[in-house]
Amino acid sequence: MRTLIVYGSKHGATKKVVDMLKEKIAGEVSVMNAKEKIKCDIKSFDVVIIGSSIYIGKIGKEVKRFIRSNLEEILSRKIGLFLVSGGNEEIESYYKKNFPEELLKKVEAKGYFGFSYNGEGYNAMERMVLKEIAKKAMVKEKFEKKNMDDFLNSLQINKETYNEEG
C-alpha cells in the first residue's frame, strides 16, 4: 500500500497534522508540500490524501493548483481530504466552496483535524483575528486525534486496524 499526502500549511498547523497522520498510516507514505511544486507520479500511489488549513474560508492556493493540475490522476486513486481550522461549524461548506465537485463525489474520507495557533509569522490583522478566536477556543492548539483515526479507518490504511487482505 502506497500513500501520498499532499498538503498546504500557512503557519505550520497542517504540517503538524501531516506528521501525526504519517505515523499512523500502514505501508509506504510519501509527503509533499504543495508549495514546493514537486512533480510526482500519482499513478504510483494507491491512496492520495490532500489537506489544507482554512484561511478566511479558503484552502491554500498551492493546494488548489495541485488539484487542478492533477485532477484526472487523483480521481483514479482512493482519495481522502482533510481540513485544519479553528472552527468546525462550517467545515462542510468549506469543502463545497474549495474542492471541485467531481473530486468531492469520489472522496472516500473527509476529516476535520483541529487547529493550532502558534503566534509565529502572523501579521497584525491575523493576530487581531486570532485573539478573538482564541478567546472562544480557550486553547491555542487542539488536534482531533479520534477524527484522524476514523478518517484513516475509512480509507482502510490505519496501522492499528489495517488488514493486508482487505
KAHU-V897007 format. One record per pair of residues at least 4 apart in sequence whose C-alpha atoms are under 6 Angstrom apart, sorted by the first residue. I is the first residue (numbers start at 1). J is the second residue. Records with the same first field share a line. If there is no record, write none. Layout:
BEGIN
I: J / J
END
This chain:
BEGIN
1: 27
2: 27 / 28 / 29 / 45 / 46
3: 29 / 45 / 46 / 47 / 48
4: 29 / 30 / 31 / 48
5: 31 / 48 / 49 / 50
6: 32 / 33 / 50
7: 33 / 34 / 50 / 51 / 52
8: 33 / 34 / 52 / 60 / 63
9: 14 / 53
13: 116
14: 53
18: 22
24: 158 / 159
25: 157 / 158 / 159
26: 157 / 158 / 159
34: 62 / 63
35: 62
46: 77
47: 77 / 78 / 79
48: 79
49: 79 / 80 / 81
50: 81
51: 81 / 82 / 83
52: 59 / 83
53: 59 / 83 / 84 / 85
54: 58 / 59 / 85
67: 71
79: 107 / 108
80: 107 / 108 / 109 / 110
81: 110
82: 110 / 111 / 112
83: 112
84: 113 / 114 / 115
85: 114 / 115
86: 115
94: 98
95: 99
109: 151 / 154
111: 151
113: 143 / 144
114: 142 / 143 / 144
115: 141 / 142 / 143
116: 140 / 141
117: 140
122: 126 / 127
130: 134
134: 138
152: 156 / 157 / 158
153: 158
157: 162
158: 162
END
